[in-house]
Amino acid sequence: MGNFTSDDWKLSLELALRGAVYVFTGAATLALLSLSGFASLIAVGGTGGFTSSLPPEHPAWFGLAAVICIGVVLQWALIQLHRYLLLRLESAFDT
């Protein structure tokens, strides 16, 4: 029961590192989501909120659009980092 072979240790390490990648990207996604939500509240609330005016007459739309665009780009980058780290793990543990 306590006799681990080198392959068992290798598999355990790979699973632990893979789990760490998932936990990191999950936590970063939640942090990004909460930060984007808070920033959009500031963008809308700091200018008096939304009105029925068109976007050029009300700067809150621009702030909210910027927050959404930045959030989308950062989430895309986080997904790419997640994929890269998993590919590096696969290549590191290939035998």
Backbone torsions as a table, in degrees:
resi	resn	phi	psi	omega
1	MET	NA	-36.7	-178.1
2	GLY	-97.6	6.1	-177.9
3	ASN	-92.6	95.9	177.9
4	PHE	-92.0	135.4	173.4
5	THR	-88.0	172.2	179.8
6	SER	-65.1	-30.8	177.4
7	ASP	-67.8	-35.5	177.9
8	ASP	-65.8	-42.4	178.4
9	TRP	-65.0	-39.8	179.5
10	LYS	-63.0	-44.4	178.8
11	LEU	-65.1	-40.9	178.7
12	SER	-62.6	-43.3	178.7
13	LEU	-64.7	-42.4	178.9
14	GLU	-61.7	-44.3	179.5
15	LEU	-65.5	-38.5	178.3
16	ALA	-65.2	-43.5	179.0
17	LEU	-67.4	-39.3	177.5
18	ARG	-63.1	-41.9	176.7
19	GLY	-62.6	-38.9	178.4
20	ALA	-64.3	-37.7	177.5
21	VAL	-63.3	-44.8	180.0
22	TYR	-65.2	-41.0	179.3
23	VAL	-65.6	-43.7	179.5
24	PHE	-61.3	-49.2	-177.6
25	THR	-69.7	-32.3	175.6
26	GLY	-66.1	-44.2	178.5
27	ALA	-66.1	-39.9	178.6
28	ALA	-65.9	-36.1	177.6
29	THR	-65.7	-43.9	178.0
30	LEU	-64.5	-39.9	177.7
31	ALA	-64.4	-41.9	178.6
32	LEU	-64.4	-40.7	179.1
33	LEU	-64.1	-45.1	-179.8
34	SER	-69.2	-37.5	177.6
35	LEU	-65.4	-40.5	178.2
36	SER	-65.9	-40.6	177.4
37	GLY	-62.9	-43.9	179.1
38	PHE	-65.4	-41.8	179.5
39	ALA	-65.9	-35.2	178.7
40	SER	-71.8	-31.5	173.5
41	LEU	-64.2	-40.7	177.5
42	ILE	-65.8	-43.0	-178.4
43	ALA	-61.9	-39.7	-178.3
44	VAL	-82.0	-46.7	-175.8
45	GLY	-71.7	-29.1	-177.2
46	GLY	-71.2	-15.0	-178.9
47	THR	-115.4	12.4	177.8
48	GLY	95.8	5.0	177.4
49	GLY	86.8	-178.5	-179.0
50	PHE	-81.8	149.2	172.3
51	THR	-129.4	-177.7	177.7
52	SER	-84.0	5.6	179.5
53	SER	-68.2	155.9	175.1
54	LEU	-71.5	158.9	-176.4
55	PRO	-53.0	-40.3	-179.0
56	PRO	-63.1	-22.5	-178.8
57	GLU	-90.5	-8.5	-175.3
58	HIS	-136.7	110.2	-173.8
59	PRO	-69.7	-11.8	179.6
60	ALA	-62.7	-32.7	179.0
61	TRP	-63.3	-38.0	-179.6
62	PHE	-68.7	-41.7	177.8
63	GLY	-63.1	-43.7	179.5
64	LEU	-66.4	-40.6	177.6
65	ALA	-63.5	-39.1	178.2
66	ALA	-64.9	-42.7	179.0
67	VAL	-62.2	-43.0	-179.9
68	ILE	-65.4	-45.0	-179.7
69	CYS	-63.6	-44.0	178.9
70	ILE	-64.3	-41.4	178.1
71	GLY	-62.1	-41.2	179.4
72	VAL	-65.9	-43.4	179.8
73	VAL	-64.8	-43.2	179.3
74	LEU	-66.2	-37.9	177.8
75	GLN	-66.9	-39.3	176.4
76	TRP	-61.4	-43.5	178.7
77	ALA	-63.7	-37.6	178.3
78	LEU	-65.9	-39.3	177.0
79	ILE	-64.7	-41.5	178.2
80	GLN	-64.1	-40.4	177.3
81	LEU	-63.0	-41.7	178.6
82	HIS	-60.1	-47.6	178.9
83	ARG	-62.9	-42.2	-179.9
84	TYR	-62.3	-46.0	-179.3
85	LEU	-63.8	-39.6	178.2
86	LEU	-67.1	-38.3	176.9
87	LEU	-65.9	-39.1	177.3
88	ARG	-64.5	-38.9	177.3
89	LEU	-64.2	-43.6	178.8
90	GLU	-60.6	-45.3	-178.4
91	SER	-70.6	-29.9	-180.0
92	ALA	-72.0	-31.1	-176.3
93	PHE	-102.9	7.1	174.9
94	ASP	-71.1	139.3	178.8
95	THR	-122.9	NA	NA
